[in-house]
């Protein structure tokens, strides 16, 4: 069985301009298959004039999927716009999770939304919130009328220390957590249920049961990557890096084109200070995931450890081109050029860092140190 293209039964205004920018389909070219999106966009502009088209949620979603910083306000606007379809708002909330605390306000607000899909998605994005504010925001949804929302609330609260719950919250949590376990066991023939149980057990510190659940998920489907990554992280947290390495290498044998496996293995080997192997695997990950800035960044650091200056510079510059405002990449380039005594380039990236974080004393000290080395006062 495969995933087939599906229709959502909506009738949308054709936007060939979005096809040009994002590669999305449009109704014009669905009929005029012999023409390109530029032709359709030109026709629309001739008919209706070159007026600016209204903002579209596709632009926010596309930018969010690429992890671009400028996507944050756009995603927040989509997520809070009740005129947008529910699935679109939920997708925007899901993408907001990658922006950490910056998207928290929108997610907390969405917990009161009328639609259960929006509430459930918002809950998932609050898993990284601190224990006390998370409990305060999420606990009321343990009594949500929709079961899917209730059990997601329980899952999100599993890692909150028990002493923070009051009696009423604890009663609601225990009851709903039992519902969560029951729901996962109901799909026990699928690896996803065992994965969810593993996450729950890991969050509550029951690592033996988490390991058992992840292993069961992989026995059900050895190609189920979420269970493989979670088991790797569990072993790493337990100090069992040899087992973590084995899990990843088995995954690579089964899926040799899966860049995330090489990336995780490269990071694990770098942690073990096995830099030649780390650089090889991170390089393979960069090859398979060429648009991921962090992959190139870590590849550059590994090469730098090995003394591969030209390769490290190439990788770090590629990371910077993909994400110009990532402070760790900018800092790495400043240090790289400083160590190579290329004072002008070092100062250039140090200045960028101070512009991004004008109140950060570390960035200013770095620039001062570089200027001192340049002979500037």
Backbone torsions as a table, in degrees:
resi	resn	phi	psi	omega
1	UNK	NA	139.5	-178.7
2	UNK	-124.7	164.6	175.5
3	UNK	-85.7	119.9	-176.6
4	UNK	-98.2	154.6	172.9
5	UNK	-59.2	138.8	-176.9
6	UNK	-129.1	150.8	178.8
7	UNK	-99.1	144.9	178.0
8	UNK	-101.4	5.6	175.2
9	UNK	65.0	17.7	177.9
10	UNK	-94.0	158.0	175.9
11	UNK	-116.4	98.9	-173.8
12	UNK	-102.3	152.8	175.2
13	UNK	-65.2	127.3	179.5
14	UNK	-59.8	132.5	179.6
15	UNK	-129.5	72.0	177.6
16	UNK	-62.1	-20.6	176.4
17	UNK	-63.6	-33.8	176.0
18	UNK	-71.9	-32.2	175.9
19	UNK	-62.5	-39.4	178.9
20	UNK	-65.5	-43.2	-175.2
21	UNK	-79.7	-39.2	-169.3
22	UNK	-117.8	-12.3	-178.0
23	UNK	81.0	15.3	179.4
24	UNK	-77.7	156.5	177.7
25	UNK	-75.0	162.7	174.0
26	UNK	-147.8	156.9	-173.8
27	UNK	-63.4	-32.1	-178.2
28	UNK	-61.1	-51.9	-177.1
29	UNK	-77.3	-10.9	174.4
30	UNK	-65.6	-31.2	176.2
31	UNK	-93.7	-47.4	-177.9
32	UNK	-87.8	68.6	-174.3
33	UNK	-68.4	-17.5	-179.6
34	UNK	-84.9	-1.1	-178.5
35	UNK	-112.4	158.5	177.9
36	UNK	-95.8	165.5	-178.0
37	UNK	-60.8	-32.5	179.1
38	UNK	-60.5	-37.7	178.5
39	UNK	-64.0	-45.8	-179.9
40	UNK	-64.4	-40.1	179.3
41	UNK	-64.7	-39.9	177.2
42	UNK	-63.3	-39.0	179.2
43	UNK	-64.0	-43.9	179.7
44	UNK	-62.2	-40.0	-179.4
45	UNK	-68.3	-34.5	177.4
46	UNK	-68.4	-39.6	-177.4
47	UNK	-72.7	-42.1	-170.6
48	UNK	-114.5	0.2	179.4
49	UNK	89.0	165.2	-175.0
50	UNK	-84.2	31.2	-178.2
51	UNK	-68.4	153.8	-178.6
52	UNK	-68.6	131.4	178.3
53	UNK	-76.9	148.8	179.7
54	UNK	-66.8	154.9	177.7
55	UNK	-58.1	148.6	-179.1
56	UNK	-130.4	142.9	-177.5
57	UNK	-60.3	-23.3	-178.2
58	UNK	-61.2	-33.7	-179.9
59	UNK	-66.5	-40.5	178.3
60	UNK	-67.7	-43.3	-178.7
61	UNK	-64.4	-44.4	-179.4
62	UNK	-62.7	-44.1	179.3
63	UNK	-65.9	-37.5	178.3
64	UNK	-66.4	-38.3	179.2
65	UNK	-66.6	-25.0	176.1
66	UNK	-90.7	-2.8	177.7
67	UNK	70.6	25.0	-177.2
68	UNK	-74.3	139.1	-178.1
69	UNK	-58.2	-36.8	-176.3
70	UNK	-70.5	-7.9	179.4
71	UNK	-74.0	-23.4	-173.0
72	UNK	-54.0	-56.7	-178.7
73	UNK	-65.1	-31.8	179.2
74	UNK	-67.0	-43.1	179.1
75	UNK	-65.0	-39.1	178.7
76	UNK	-64.2	-38.4	179.2
77	UNK	-65.3	-42.1	178.9
78	UNK	-66.3	-44.6	-176.5
79	UNK	-61.9	-31.6	-176.8
80	UNK	-98.2	1.5	-179.1
81	UNK	-90.1	102.2	-176.0
82	UNK	-69.3	-9.0	176.6
83	UNK	-80.9	-14.2	179.3
84	UNK	-79.5	153.0	176.4
85	UNK	-58.9	148.3	-177.2
86	UNK	-57.2	-44.1	-177.2
87	UNK	-63.2	-32.9	178.3
88	UNK	-70.3	-44.7	178.8
89	UNK	-62.7	-41.4	179.0
90	UNK	-65.4	-38.5	177.6
91	UNK	-63.3	-41.6	178.1
92	UNK	-62.3	-41.8	177.8
93	UNK	-63.4	-41.2	179.2
94	UNK	-60.9	-41.0	179.7
95	UNK	-72.6	-27.8	178.7
96	UNK	-63.3	-24.6	-176.6
97	UNK	-58.5	-29.9	-177.8
98	UNK	-72.6	-11.4	-178.6
99	UNK	-96.4	10.5	174.1
100	UNK	61.6	-137.4	-173.1
101	UNK	-65.1	-18.6	-177.1
102	UNK	-66.2	-26.0	179.3
103	UNK	-101.6	5.3	-174.2
104	UNK	-62.1	-43.3	-176.6
105	UNK	-58.7	-42.0	179.7
106	UNK	-65.0	-37.7	-179.4
107	UNK	-69.9	-42.5	178.2
108	UNK	-61.8	-41.6	177.9
109	UNK	-62.6	-38.2	-177.7
110	UNK	-69.3	-15.2	177.4
111	UNK	-64.0	-19.6	179.8
112	UNK	-99.0	8.4	-177.6
113	UNK	-66.6	151.8	179.7
114	UNK	-70.4	-27.4	-175.3
115	UNK	-89.8	128.7	-178.2
116	UNK	-65.3	-30.3	178.7
117	UNK	-64.5	-40.3	178.1
118	UNK	-65.6	-44.9	179.9
119	UNK	-61.5	-43.7	-178.1
120	UNK	-65.4	-41.7	179.4
121	UNK	-66.4	-39.7	178.2
122	UNK	-62.4	-38.6	178.0
123	UNK	-59.4	-45.1	-178.0
124	UNK	-60.7	-34.2	-178.9
125	UNK	-76.4	-11.2	-178.6
126	UNK	-95.0	6.8	-176.9
127	UNK	-62.2	-24.7	-178.0
128	UNK	-94.1	-0.5	178.7
129	UNK	-68.2	150.4	179.0
130	UNK	-55.9	153.3	-173.7
131	UNK	-54.7	-48.7	-175.6
132	UNK	-68.2	-50.2	177.7
133	UNK	-65.3	-30.4	178.2
134	UNK	-65.8	-45.5	179.4
135	UNK	-61.1	-43.5	-179.3
136	UNK	-62.1	-41.5	-176.5
137	UNK	-76.7	-38.0	-168.5
138	UNK	-93.2	-31.9	-173.8
139	UNK	-51.9	-40.4	179.8
140	UNK	-59.0	-26.5	-177.7
141	UNK	-81.2	-2.5	171.5
142	UNK	-65.8	-15.9	177.5
143	UNK	-109.1	16.0	-179.8
144	UNK	-58.8	142.6	-179.9
145	UNK	-66.7	-18.9	-178.9
146	UNK	-98.4	125.0	-174.4
147	UNK	-60.9	-40.8	-178.8
148	UNK	-59.8	-35.2	178.2
149	UNK	-72.9	-43.4	-179.5
150	UNK	-58.9	-47.3	-174.6
151	UNK	-73.8	-26.3	173.7
152	UNK	-68.6	-37.5	176.4
153	UNK	-61.8	-41.8	178.4
154	UNK	-63.7	-42.2	-179.5
155	UNK	-62.0	-42.3	-178.0
156	UNK	-66.4	-26.8	-177.1
157	UNK	-92.9	-0.8	-175.0
158	UNK	-61.7	-30.0	-177.6
159	UNK	-92.6	3.7	176.3
160	UNK	-78.1	128.4	-179.9
161	UNK	-54.3	137.7	-175.6
162	UNK	-59.9	-30.8	-176.8
163	UNK	-69.7	-12.9	179.4
164	UNK	-81.8	-18.0	-179.6
165	UNK	-77.2	139.3	166.5
166	UNK	-85.3	176.4	-173.7
167	UNK	-60.2	-44.1	-178.4
168	UNK	-65.1	-44.3	179.4
169	UNK	-63.0	-40.1	-179.3
170	UNK	-64.8	-41.2	178.9
171	UNK	-62.4	-46.6	178.9
172	UNK	-62.7	-42.2	-177.8
173	UNK	-63.6	-48.5	-178.5
174	UNK	-61.0	-41.2	179.6
175	UNK	-64.3	-44.4	-177.2
176	UNK	-74.1	-33.5	177.3
177	UNK	-64.0	-35.3	175.7
178	UNK	-63.4	-38.5	175.5
179	UNK	-62.9	-41.1	179.5
180	UNK	-60.2	-48.0	-179.5
181	UNK	-61.8	-41.9	179.5
182	UNK	-61.8	-41.2	179.9
183	UNK	-64.0	-38.2	179.5
184	UNK	-71.0	-38.9	179.8
185	UNK	-68.3	-25.7	178.4
186	UNK	-66.8	-22.0	177.3
187	UNK	-115.5	38.9	-176.3
188	UNK	-64.6	-14.3	177.1
189	UNK	-82.4	-6.4	179.6
190	UNK	-108.5	145.1	-179.3
191	UNK	-65.6	-26.5	-175.9
192	UNK	-62.8	-36.7	179.1
193	UNK	-62.8	-42.1	179.5
194	UNK	-70.7	-33.2	174.7
195	UNK	-61.3	-47.1	-179.3
196	UNK	-61.8	-39.4	176.6
197	UNK	-65.3	-39.9	178.5
198	UNK	-61.4	-42.8	178.4
199	UNK	-61.9	-42.6	179.5
200	UNK	-62.2	-47.1	-179.4
201	UNK	-64.6	-39.1	178.4
202	UNK	-63.9	-39.5	-179.3
203	UNK	-65.7	-31.1	-178.5
204	UNK	-94.2	7.9	176.2
205	UNK	82.2	8.4	-179.8
206	UNK	-94.5	74.5	-170.8
207	UNK	-67.3	-32.4	179.5
208	UNK	-63.1	-42.2	178.4
209	UNK	-72.1	-33.1	176.6
210	UNK	-63.7	-46.2	178.5
211	UNK	-59.0	-45.4	-179.8
212	UNK	-60.4	-41.9	-179.3
213	UNK	-66.5	-42.8	179.7
214	UNK	-65.2	-41.1	179.0
215	UNK	-64.5	-38.2	177.4
216	UNK	-63.8	-42.1	178.4
217	UNK	-60.0	-40.7	-179.2
218	UNK	-72.8	-29.7	174.1
219	UNK	-68.3	-36.2	177.0
220	UNK	-65.4	-39.9	-178.8
221	UNK	-152.2	97.5	-179.5
222	UNK	-60.6	-18.1	179.8
223	UNK	-92.9	8.2	-178.0
224	UNK	-81.6	94.9	-171.1
225	UNK	-64.5	-36.9	179.6
226	UNK	-56.2	-40.8	178.5
227	UNK	-67.4	-35.9	180.0
228	UNK	-67.1	-42.7	178.9
229	UNK	-67.8	-41.2	-179.8
230	UNK	-66.0	-37.8	177.4
231	UNK	-66.4	-38.9	176.4
232	UNK	-60.2	-46.9	179.8
233	UNK	-64.2	-37.1	178.6
234	UNK	-64.0	-48.1	179.4
235	UNK	-61.6	-39.7	178.6
236	UNK	-62.3	-43.1	178.4
237	UNK	-65.2	-27.0	-179.6
238	UNK	-89.4	1.1	-178.3
239	UNK	76.7	19.4	-178.5
240	UNK	-106.6	61.1	-174.9
241	UNK	-66.7	-28.9	176.9
242	UNK	-63.2	-41.5	177.0
243	UNK	-68.0	-39.3	178.0
244	UNK	-61.2	-43.4	178.9
245	UNK	-61.1	-42.6	-179.5
246	UNK	-62.2	-41.5	179.5
247	UNK	-60.8	-42.7	-179.2
248	UNK	-69.9	-40.7	-179.8
249	UNK	-66.6	-35.4	175.0
250	UNK	-64.2	-37.9	178.0
251	UNK	-64.7	-39.9	179.8
252	UNK	-64.9	-36.7	177.2
253	UNK	-61.3	-37.3	-177.9
254	UNK	-82.6	-30.8	-176.9
255	UNK	-135.7	73.7	-174.1
256	UNK	-68.2	-6.6	179.0
257	UNK	-106.7	9.2	-178.1
258	UNK	-91.0	103.8	-174.6
259	UNK	-62.6	-33.4	-178.3
260	UNK	-61.6	-32.1	179.3
261	UNK	-67.2	-44.4	177.7
262	UNK	-64.6	-38.4	-179.3
263	UNK	-63.8	-48.3	179.4
264	UNK	-62.9	-40.4	179.1
265	UNK	-65.9	-41.3	179.0
266	UNK	-61.0	-42.6	178.7
267	UNK	-65.9	-39.2	178.9
268	UNK	-64.2	-43.9	179.8
269	UNK	-67.2	-35.9	176.4
270	UNK	-64.4	-39.0	176.2
271	UNK	-60.8	-33.5	178.3
272	UNK	-83.6	2.1	-178.4
273	UNK	62.8	28.6	175.1
274	UNK	-97.1	70.0	-167.7
275	UNK	-65.7	-38.1	178.0
276	UNK	-59.3	-45.6	178.4
277	UNK	-68.3	-37.8	179.0
278	UNK	-61.2	-46.0	-178.6
279	UNK	-62.5	-38.7	179.3
280	UNK	-62.5	-47.1	-177.9
281	UNK	-71.6	-37.2	176.7
282	UNK	-68.3	-33.3	175.7
283	UNK	-65.3	-40.0	176.9
284	UNK	-65.5	-40.2	177.4
285	UNK	-62.0	-41.9	178.9
286	UNK	-64.1	-35.3	177.9
287	UNK	-66.2	-40.3	-177.2
288	UNK	-83.0	-22.7	-179.9
289	UNK	-128.1	67.4	-171.3
290	UNK	-65.8	-15.6	-177.1
291	UNK	-99.7	5.3	-178.4
292	UNK	-93.8	106.9	-175.9
293	UNK	-60.6	-42.4	-176.6
294	UNK	-65.0	-30.1	178.3
295	UNK	-65.6	-46.9	179.2
296	UNK	-64.8	-37.3	178.7
297	UNK	-59.7	-51.2	-179.3
298	UNK	-67.6	-33.3	175.3
299	UNK	-63.2	-42.4	178.7
300	UNK	-62.2	-41.1	178.8
301	UNK	-63.4	-40.9	179.3
302	UNK	-64.7	-42.7	178.2
303	UNK	-64.8	-35.7	179.1
304	UNK	-64.1	-37.9	176.8
305	UNK	-62.3	-30.1	-178.4
306	UNK	-88.7	-1.8	179.9
307	UNK	83.3	10.5	179.1
308	UNK	-83.2	80.7	-170.5
309	UNK	-63.1	-46.6	-176.6
310	UNK	-66.9	-41.9	178.7
311	UNK	-65.5	-40.5	179.2
312	UNK	-63.9	-43.0	179.8
313	UNK	-62.3	-44.6	-179.7
314	UNK	-59.7	-44.9	-177.9
315	UNK	-66.7	-42.8	-178.8
316	UNK	-68.4	-38.3	177.5
317	UNK	-66.5	-36.7	177.0
318	UNK	-63.9	-42.2	177.5
319	UNK	-60.7	-41.3	-179.5
320	UNK	-67.3	-36.5	177.2
321	UNK	-65.6	-35.9	-178.6
322	UNK	-75.3	-31.8	178.7
323	UNK	-144.3	92.3	-172.8
324	UNK	-67.1	-19.6	-174.7
325	UNK	-109.0	13.1	176.9
326	UNK	-75.1	112.6	-174.0
327	UNK	-64.8	-32.2	-179.5
328	UNK	-67.7	-35.5	178.1
329	UNK	-69.5	-43.9	179.1
330	UNK	-61.9	-43.0	179.0
331	UNK	-64.2	-41.1	179.3
332	UNK	-62.1	-38.3	178.2
333	UNK	-69.0	-39.6	177.7
334	UNK	-61.1	-44.0	179.5
335	UNK	-66.9	-41.5	-179.6
336	UNK	-57.8	-49.2	-177.9
337	UNK	-72.6	-31.6	176.3
338	UNK	-63.2	-45.1	179.9
339	UNK	-66.2	-28.2	177.1
340	UNK	-88.7	5.8	178.3
341	UNK	61.0	26.7	173.7
342	UNK	-93.6	81.7	-168.9
343	UNK	-63.8	-37.5	-177.2
344	UNK	-64.1	-46.1	179.2
345	UNK	-67.0	-40.2	178.6
346	UNK	-60.3	-44.6	179.8
347	UNK	-65.1	-37.2	179.9
348	UNK	-58.4	-47.0	-178.4
349	UNK	-76.2	-31.7	176.2
350	UNK	-65.2	-37.7	177.3
351	UNK	-64.4	-40.5	177.9
352	UNK	-59.7	-38.7	-179.5
353	UNK	-66.6	-40.4	179.2
354	UNK	-69.2	-30.8	177.2
355	UNK	-70.2	-37.0	178.4
356	UNK	-70.7	-38.4	-176.2
357	UNK	-129.8	74.2	-175.7
358	UNK	-63.9	-21.7	-178.7
359	UNK	-99.0	7.6	-178.5
360	UNK	-92.3	113.5	-176.4
361	UNK	-66.0	-29.9	-179.7
362	UNK	-62.1	-39.8	179.6
363	UNK	-65.8	-41.2	179.6
364	UNK	-66.6	-39.4	179.4
365	UNK	-64.2	-38.1	178.5
366	UNK	-62.6	-45.2	179.9
367	UNK	-64.0	-41.0	177.7
368	UNK	-61.5	-40.7	179.8
369	UNK	-65.2	-40.7	179.4
370	UNK	-66.7	-45.1	179.5
371	UNK	-62.6	-35.4	177.0
372	UNK	-64.2	-42.1	178.6
373	UNK	-66.2	-29.7	178.3
374	UNK	-77.1	-11.4	-177.7
375	UNK	90.3	12.7	178.3
376	UNK	-86.9	151.9	175.0
377	UNK	-98.0	NA	NA
